[in-house]
Amino acid sequence: MPHIAITLAAASADQGPGAALRIVLLVSIVGAVLLAWFLLRGYRNNDDND
């Protein structure tokens, strides 16, 4: 029975959600930066908007 677990572990090429998790994390960080820029640009104190 232990040889089945070893065979299945060796046969699985995909070792978890590493690449997908990195992509999701990168896109969420970029999205948060863009959202912060979009929201904070409205709070600039320009004198030419009278």
Rosetta blueprint (number, residue, H / E / L):
1 M L
2 P H
3 H H
4 I H
5 A H
6 I H
7 T H
8 L H
9 A H
10 A H
11 A H
12 S L
13 A L
14 D L
15 Q L
16 G L
17 P L
18 G H
19 A H
20 A H
21 L H
22 R H
23 I H
24 V H
25 L H
26 L H
27 V H
28 S H
29 I H
30 V H
31 G H
32 A H
33 V H
34 L H
35 L H
36 A H
37 W H
38 F H
39 L H
40 L H
41 R H
42 G H
43 Y H
44 R L
45 N L
46 N L
47 D L
48 D L
49 N L
50 D L
